[in-house]
Amino acid sequence: MKMALAYAEPVVVLAHRFAIGAGVFAVYRAFTGQSLRVKWAEILEILPVAIFIQFCFFSFKALVFYASHRLRRA
């Protein structure tokens, strides 16, 4: 799986991350029977960090993409 994601586009990798997260949550909910209670204030508190992490991820992927194409031309 990891090798397949190495050649995937960034959006596919991001979708895979969310799918894994949803699967883990579904398993947690199935075994515990509890739901997570999240307030809007808590979401707004972590939102800047979540956006920053995705920004760093896509920036790094773009940098790797640009560098790999530059090396192929040389």
N, CA and C atoms as an extended XYZ file, in Angstrom:
222
Properties=species:S:1:pos:R:3:atomname:S:1:resname:S:1:resid:I:1 pbc="F F F"
N         0.825       -1.189        0.000 N   MET     1
C         0.000        0.000        0.000 CA  MET     1
C         0.870        1.253        0.000 C   MET     1
N         1.919        1.242        0.807 N   LYS     2
C         2.754        2.432        0.902 CA  LYS     2
C         3.441        2.731       -0.427 C   LYS     2
N         3.822        1.700       -1.157 N   MET     3
C         4.455        1.923       -2.454 CA  MET     3
C         3.467        2.513       -3.449 C   MET     3
N         2.227        2.073       -3.379 N   ALA     4
C         1.213        2.616       -4.281 CA  ALA     4
C         0.962        4.083       -3.972 C   ALA     4
N         0.956        4.441       -2.696 N   LEU     5
C         0.734        5.843       -2.337 CA  LEU     5
C         1.929        6.717       -2.685 C   LEU     5
N         3.103        6.120       -2.817 N   ALA     6
C         4.284        6.903       -3.191 CA  ALA     6
C         4.148        7.454       -4.607 C   ALA     6
N         3.412        6.767       -5.461 N   TYR     7
C         3.227        7.209       -6.837 CA  TYR     7
C         1.875        7.878       -7.065 C   TYR     7
N         1.093        8.010       -6.038 N   ALA     8
C        -0.241        8.603       -6.170 CA  ALA     8
C        -0.156       10.125       -6.149 C   ALA     8
N        -1.210       10.746       -6.631 N   GLU     9
C        -1.300       12.205       -6.593 CA  GLU     9
C        -1.591       12.648       -5.165 C   GLU     9
N        -1.237       13.893       -4.827 N   PRO    10
C        -1.451       14.369       -3.450 CA  PRO    10
C        -2.897       14.292       -2.981 C   PRO    10
N        -3.844       14.543       -3.864 N   VAL    11
C        -5.255       14.501       -3.464 CA  VAL    11
C        -5.667       13.068       -3.125 C   VAL    11
N        -5.125       12.106       -3.826 N   VAL    12
C        -5.427       10.697       -3.543 CA  VAL    12
C        -4.870       10.310       -2.182 C   VAL    12
N        -3.662       10.766       -1.888 N   VAL    13
C        -3.059       10.474       -0.588 CA  VAL    13
C        -3.886       11.108        0.525 C   VAL    13
N        -4.340       12.331        0.320 N   LEU    14
C        -5.168       13.009        1.312 CA  LEU    14
C        -6.489       12.266        1.516 C   LEU    14
N        -7.097       11.819        0.430 N   ALA    15
C        -8.345       11.047        0.541 CA  ALA    15
C        -8.101        9.744        1.289 C   ALA    15
N        -6.957        9.126        1.063 N   HIS    16
C        -6.619        7.888        1.771 CA  HIS    16
C        -6.493        8.152        3.263 C   HIS    16
N        -5.888        9.266        3.632 N   ARG    17
C        -5.761        9.620        5.048 CA  ARG    17
C        -7.131        9.764        5.696 C   ARG    17
N        -8.042       10.457        5.028 N   PHE    18
C        -9.375       10.644        5.593 CA  PHE    18
C       -10.138        9.325        5.659 C   PHE    18
N        -9.945        8.446        4.672 N   ALA    19
C       -10.612        7.151        4.696 CA  ALA    19
C       -10.114        6.311        5.867 C   ALA    19
N        -8.816        6.321        6.121 N   ILE    20
C        -8.262        5.582        7.254 CA  ILE    20
C        -8.800        6.158        8.567 C   ILE    20
N        -8.858        7.469        8.668 N   GLY    21
C        -9.397        8.104        9.871 CA  GLY    21
C       -10.853        7.744       10.111 C   GLY    21
N       -11.643        7.733        9.045 N   ALA    22
C       -13.055        7.371        9.181 CA  ALA    22
C       -13.192        5.904        9.587 C   ALA    22
N       -12.331        5.044        9.052 N   GLY    23
C       -12.369        3.634        9.418 CA  GLY    23
C       -12.015        3.407       10.880 C   GLY    23
N       -10.998        4.113       11.356 N   VAL    24
C       -10.605        3.995       12.762 CA  VAL    24
C       -11.744        4.483       13.660 C   VAL    24
N       -12.374        5.573       13.285 N   PHE    25
C       -13.496        6.080       14.072 CA  PHE    25
C       -14.663        5.091       14.084 C   PHE    25
N       -14.925        4.466       12.929 N   ALA    26
C       -16.020        3.493       12.866 CA  ALA    26
C       -15.738        2.288       13.760 C   ALA    26
N       -14.503        1.815       13.767 N   VAL    27
C       -14.141        0.689       14.630 CA  VAL    27
C       -14.254        1.084       16.096 C   VAL    27
N       -13.767        2.284       16.424 N   TYR    28
C       -13.871        2.784       17.808 CA  TYR    28
C       -15.324        2.840       18.249 C   TYR    28
N       -16.153        3.378       17.395 N   ARG    29
C       -17.569        3.520       17.738 CA  ARG    29
C       -18.257        2.160       17.857 C   ARG    29
N       -17.868        1.216       17.000 N   ALA    30
C       -18.479       -0.120       17.035 CA  ALA    30
C       -18.130       -0.866       18.317 C   ALA    30
N       -16.889       -0.733       18.780 N   PHE    31
C       -16.468       -1.483       19.950 CA  PHE    31
C       -16.818       -0.808       21.272 C   PHE    31
N       -16.862        0.514       21.303 N   THR    32
C       -17.149        1.202       22.561 CA  THR    32
C       -18.598        1.625       22.679 C   THR    32
N       -19.268        1.832       21.574 N   GLY    33
C       -20.652        2.284       21.612 CA  GLY    33
C       -20.787        3.746       21.994 C   GLY    33
N       -19.658        4.431       22.106 N   GLN    34
C       -19.681        5.844       22.468 CA  GLN    34
C       -19.472        6.695       21.225 C   GLN    34
N       -20.068        7.844       21.246 N   SER    35
C       -19.803        8.797       20.178 CA  SER    35
C       -18.938        9.914       20.749 C   SER    35
N       -18.191       10.525       19.882 N   LEU    36
C       -17.354       11.637       20.323 CA  LEU    36
C       -18.190       12.905       20.355 C   LEU    36
N       -18.070       13.626       21.416 N   ARG    37
C       -18.788       14.894       21.534 CA  ARG    37
C       -17.776       16.021       21.374 C   ARG    37
N       -17.903       16.721       20.266 N   VAL    38
C       -16.974       17.798       19.955 CA  VAL    38
C       -17.768       19.085       19.835 C   VAL    38
N       -17.302       20.104       20.532 N   LYS    39
C       -17.959       21.410       20.477 CA  LYS    39
C       -17.341       22.238       19.353 C   LYS    39
N       -18.121       23.208       18.858 N   TRP    40
C       -17.621       24.071       17.797 CA  TRP    40
C       -16.392       24.849       18.250 C   TRP    40
N       -16.334       25.218       19.500 N   ALA    41
C       -15.173       25.955       20.011 CA  ALA    41
C       -13.912       25.100       19.917 C   ALA    41
N       -14.043       23.797       20.149 N   GLU    42
C       -12.893       22.900       20.045 CA  GLU    42
C       -12.449       22.736       18.593 C   GLU    42
N       -13.404       22.676       17.685 N   ILE    43
C       -13.059       22.575       16.268 CA  ILE    43
C       -12.344       23.836       15.814 C   ILE    43
N       -12.866       24.995       16.203 N   LEU    44
C       -12.231       26.243       15.816 CA  LEU    44
C       -10.848       26.402       16.438 C   LEU    44
N       -10.636       25.759       17.572 N   GLU    45
C        -9.338       25.830       18.240 CA  GLU    45
C        -8.263       25.055       17.481 C   GLU    45
N        -8.620       23.906       16.918 N   ILE    46
C        -7.618       23.097       16.216 CA  ILE    46
C        -7.596       23.350       14.711 C   ILE    46
N        -8.544       24.112       14.192 N   LEU    47
C        -8.626       24.356       12.761 CA  LEU    47
C        -7.361       24.986       12.176 C   LEU    47
N        -6.761       26.003       12.792 N   PRO    48
C        -5.534       26.566       12.209 CA  PRO    48
C        -4.406       25.543       12.097 C   PRO    48
N        -4.271       24.684       13.075 N   VAL    49
C        -3.224       23.659       13.028 CA  VAL    49
C        -3.526       22.657       11.919 C   VAL    49
N        -4.776       22.265       11.790 N   ALA    50
C        -5.153       21.298       10.754 CA  ALA    50
C        -4.905       21.870        9.363 C   ALA    50
N        -5.224       23.115        9.160 N   ILE    51
C        -4.985       23.746        7.857 CA  ILE    51
C        -3.489       23.876        7.600 C   ILE    51
N        -2.726       24.245        8.618 N   PHE    52
C        -1.283       24.392        8.465 CA  PHE    52
C        -0.626       23.066        8.105 C   PHE    52
N        -1.057       21.975        8.721 N   ILE    53
C        -0.483       20.663        8.420 CA  ILE    53
C        -0.747       20.291        6.966 C   ILE    53
N        -1.952       20.523        6.484 N   GLN    54
C        -2.264       20.213        5.085 CA  GLN    54
C        -1.491       21.123        4.136 C   GLN    54
N        -1.318       22.384        4.506 N   PHE    55
C        -0.521       23.310        3.701 CA  PHE    55
C         0.914       22.808        3.586 C   PHE    55
N         1.491       22.364        4.700 N   CYS    56
C         2.859       21.835        4.683 CA  CYS    56
C         2.940       20.568        3.842 C   CYS    56
N         1.950       19.708        3.946 N   PHE    57
C         1.927       18.466        3.176 CA  PHE    57
C         1.921       18.753        1.684 C   PHE    57
N         1.010       19.609        1.229 N   PHE    58
C         0.926       19.912       -0.193 CA  PHE    58
C         2.135       20.700       -0.675 C   PHE    58
N         2.688       21.563        0.152 N   SER    59
C         3.891       22.297       -0.232 CA  SER    59
C         5.068       21.340       -0.430 C   SER    59
N         5.225       20.391        0.481 N   PHE    60
C         6.301       19.420        0.353 CA  PHE    60
C         6.115       18.564       -0.890 C   PHE    60
N         4.885       18.118       -1.139 N   LYS    61
C         4.632       17.315       -2.336 CA  LYS    61
C         4.922       18.109       -3.609 C   LYS    61
N         4.565       19.386       -3.613 N   ALA    62
C         4.849       20.224       -4.778 CA  ALA    62
C         6.358       20.408       -4.957 C   ALA    62
N         7.070       20.577       -3.867 N   LEU    63
C         8.521       20.729       -3.934 CA  LEU    63
C         9.177       19.455       -4.469 C   LEU    63
N         8.734       18.306       -4.008 N   VAL    64
C         9.269       17.030       -4.498 CA  VAL    64
C         8.939       16.853       -5.974 C   VAL    64
N         7.725       17.185       -6.359 N   PHE    65
C         7.317       17.082       -7.760 CA  PHE    65
C         8.181       17.983       -8.638 C   PHE    65
N         8.371       19.218       -8.210 N   TYR    66
C         9.180       20.172       -8.977 CA  TYR    66
C        10.624       19.694       -9.072 C   TYR    66
N        11.188       19.237       -7.964 N   ALA    67
C        12.581       18.779       -7.958 CA  ALA    67
C        12.761       17.538       -8.823 C   ALA    67
N        11.804       16.621       -8.791 N   SER    68
C        11.947       15.404       -9.589 CA  SER    68
C        11.877       15.717      -11.079 C   SER    68
N        11.057       16.682      -11.472 N   HIS    69
C        10.980       17.049      -12.886 CA  HIS    69
C        12.218       17.809      -13.323 C   HIS    69
N        12.790       18.582      -12.432 N   ARG    70
C        14.029       19.302      -12.760 CA  ARG    70
C        15.175       18.311      -12.943 C   ARG    70
N        15.215       17.261      -12.137 N   LEU    71
C        16.286       16.278      -12.241 CA  LEU    71
C        16.153       15.429      -13.502 C   LEU    71
N        14.921       15.179      -13.931 N   ARG    72
C        14.719       14.390      -15.149 CA  ARG    72
C        15.190       15.125      -16.390 C   ARG    72
N        15.038       16.451      -16.383 N   ARG    73
C        15.452       17.241      -17.542 CA  ARG    73
C        16.966       17.377      -17.647 C   ARG    73
N        17.626       17.313      -16.506 N   ALA    74
C        19.083       17.534      -16.499 CA  ALA    74
C        19.859       16.373      -17.035 C   ALA    74
